[in-house]
Amino acid sequence: MNSENVVKHLRLLWRTDRIIADIRLRHLLMGLGLRAFAALIAAFGLLMLELSAYFALVQIWSAIAAAAILGAVNFAIAAVLFVIAGRAPSGRDIELANEIHGASIEALQLEARALQAQVSGAVHHPLSTIVPVLVPLIAIIVKSLRTTAKTAAKTSAKTSAAANSAEASS
């Protein structure tokens, strides 16, 4: 299991989720705008039908037919806008984002399985997992001991040189 791969897959998953949410939000906002416009036209249609009822009371035929027809046309336009607003989002964008999302989920599952295999291998054979960790650790300890021995030798050499020069001065 590689932590860089896990981070890369999580970042990819986050980006695709953000893209999917953005696509859905744009579709929702466009649909909401069209529905609001359709509601406005439906309100005008209702106003025209009310106006036609008024004209029916005032005059009998000519103005009534015109207002009723205009109201019916407004309702038809509102119905068409509602149908357009209810369409699904563009297929290619959301389909591509869903494919990338699925691929990143699969990659994360693969990394999780590799981690599980390493953990179960460590439980069954603890020495096989400790040896790769111990080799660099032993090299670091040996290097640390060498540097400590060198500094100790330099310090003792300086002290003995200082003591020799002090004896020579006296």
C-alpha positions as CSV (number, residue, x, y, z in Angstrom):
1,M,0.0,0.0,0.0
2,N,1.3,3.4,-1.0
3,S,0.1,6.4,0.9
4,E,0.8,8.6,-2.1
5,N,-1.6,6.5,-4.2
6,V,-4.3,6.7,-1.5
7,V,-3.9,10.5,-1.4
8,K,-4.0,10.7,-5.2
9,H,-7.1,8.6,-5.3
10,L,-8.8,10.5,-2.6
11,R,-8.0,13.8,-4.3
12,L,-9.4,12.4,-7.6
13,L,-12.5,11.2,-5.8
14,W,-13.0,14.6,-4.2
15,R,-12.6,16.4,-7.6
16,T,-15.1,14.1,-9.4
17,D,-17.6,14.5,-6.6
18,R,-17.2,18.3,-6.9
19,I,-17.7,18.1,-10.7
20,I,-20.8,15.9,-10.4
21,A,-22.2,18.3,-7.8
22,D,-21.5,21.2,-10.0
23,I,-23.2,19.6,-13.0
24,R,-26.3,18.7,-11.0
25,L,-26.4,22.2,-9.4
26,R,-26.3,23.9,-12.9
27,H,-29.0,21.6,-14.1
28,L,-31.1,22.3,-11.0
29,L,-30.7,26.0,-11.3
30,M,-31.5,26.0,-15.0
31,G,-34.6,23.9,-14.3
32,L,-35.6,26.1,-11.4
33,G,-35.3,29.2,-13.6
34,L,-37.4,27.7,-16.4
35,R,-40.0,26.6,-13.9
36,A,-40.1,30.1,-12.4
37,F,-40.6,31.5,-15.9
38,A,-43.3,28.9,-16.7
39,A,-45.0,29.9,-13.4
40,L,-44.9,33.5,-14.5
41,I,-46.4,32.7,-17.9
42,A,-49.0,30.5,-16.1
43,A,-49.9,33.5,-13.9
44,F,-50.3,35.6,-17.1
45,G,-52.5,32.9,-18.5
46,L,-54.6,32.9,-15.4
47,L,-54.8,36.6,-15.6
48,M,-56.0,36.4,-19.2
49,L,-58.6,33.8,-18.2
50,E,-59.9,36.1,-15.4
51,L,-59.8,39.0,-17.9
52,S,-61.9,36.9,-20.3
53,A,-64.4,36.2,-17.6
54,Y,-64.6,39.9,-16.9
55,F,-65.1,40.6,-20.6
56,A,-67.8,37.9,-20.7
57,L,-69.7,39.9,-18.2
58,V,-69.1,43.2,-20.0
59,Q,-69.4,42.2,-23.6
60,I,-70.5,38.9,-24.9
61,W,-68.3,37.7,-27.8
62,S,-65.4,39.5,-29.4
63,A,-63.1,40.4,-26.5
64,I,-63.9,37.1,-24.7
65,A,-62.6,34.9,-27.4
66,A,-59.4,36.8,-27.8
67,A,-58.6,36.7,-24.1
68,A,-59.5,33.0,-23.8
69,I,-57.3,32.1,-26.7
70,L,-54.4,34.2,-25.3
71,G,-54.8,32.5,-21.9
72,A,-54.8,29.0,-23.5
73,V,-51.6,29.8,-25.5
74,N,-49.9,31.0,-22.3
75,F,-50.8,27.8,-20.5
76,A,-49.5,25.8,-23.5
77,I,-46.2,27.7,-23.3
78,A,-45.9,27.1,-19.6
79,A,-46.5,23.3,-20.1
80,V,-43.7,23.2,-22.7
81,L,-41.3,25.0,-20.4
82,F,-42.1,22.6,-17.6
83,V,-41.4,19.6,-19.9
84,I,-38.0,21.2,-20.9
85,A,-37.1,21.9,-17.3
86,G,-37.7,18.3,-16.3
87,R,-35.2,16.9,-18.8
88,A,-32.2,14.9,-17.5
89,P,-28.8,16.6,-17.3
90,S,-26.4,16.4,-20.3
91,G,-25.4,12.8,-20.6
92,R,-21.8,13.0,-21.6
93,D,-20.6,15.3,-18.7
94,I,-22.3,13.4,-15.9
95,E,-21.4,10.0,-17.5
96,L,-17.7,10.9,-17.7
97,A,-17.7,12.2,-14.1
98,N,-19.4,9.0,-12.9
99,E,-16.9,6.8,-14.7
100,I,-13.9,8.7,-13.1
101,H,-15.7,8.5,-9.7
102,G,-16.1,4.7,-10.1
103,A,-12.5,4.3,-11.1
104,S,-11.2,6.2,-8.1
105,I,-13.5,4.2,-5.8
106,E,-12.1,0.9,-7.3
107,A,-8.5,2.2,-6.9
108,L,-9.2,3.0,-3.3
109,Q,-10.7,-0.4,-2.7
110,L,-7.6,-2.0,-4.3
111,E,-5.4,0.0,-2.0
112,A,-7.5,-1.1,1.0
113,R,-7.2,-4.7,0.0
114,A,-3.4,-4.4,-0.3
115,L,-3.3,-2.8,3.2
116,Q,-5.5,-5.7,4.5
117,A,-3.1,-8.2,2.9
118,Q,-0.1,-6.5,4.5
119,V,-1.8,-6.4,7.9
120,S,-2.9,-10.1,7.7
121,G,0.6,-11.0,6.5
122,A,2.2,-9.2,9.4
123,V,-0.1,-11.0,11.8
124,H,0.8,-14.4,10.3
125,H,4.5,-13.7,9.8
126,P,5.6,-10.9,12.1
127,L,9.3,-11.3,11.4
128,S,8.9,-10.9,7.6
129,T,7.5,-7.4,8.1
130,I,9.9,-6.4,10.9
131,V,13.1,-7.2,8.9
132,P,12.6,-4.6,6.1
133,V,12.1,-2.0,8.9
134,L,15.1,-3.2,10.9
135,V,17.7,-3.0,8.2
136,P,17.5,0.8,7.7
137,L,17.2,1.2,11.4
138,I,20.4,-0.8,12.1
139,A,22.2,1.3,9.4
140,I,21.1,4.5,11.1
141,I,22.2,3.2,14.6
142,V,25.6,2.1,13.2
143,K,26.1,5.5,11.5
144,S,25.1,7.3,14.7
145,L,27.6,5.2,16.7
146,R,30.4,6.0,14.2
147,T,29.8,9.7,14.4
148,T,29.6,9.6,18.2
149,A,33.0,7.7,18.3
150,K,34.6,10.2,15.9
151,T,33.4,13.2,17.9
152,A,34.6,11.5,21.1
153,A,38.0,10.9,19.5
154,K,38.3,14.5,18.3
155,T,37.3,15.8,21.8
156,S,39.9,13.6,23.6
157,A,42.5,14.6,21.0
158,K,41.8,18.3,21.6
159,T,41.9,17.9,25.4
160,S,45.1,16.0,25.3
161,A,46.7,18.6,23.0
162,A,45.5,21.4,25.3
163,A,46.9,19.6,28.3
164,N,50.3,19.0,26.5
165,S,50.5,22.7,25.5
166,A,49.6,23.7,29.1
167,E,52.5,21.6,30.4
168,A,54.9,22.9,27.8
169,S,54.0,26.5,28.8
170,S,54.7,25.9,32.5
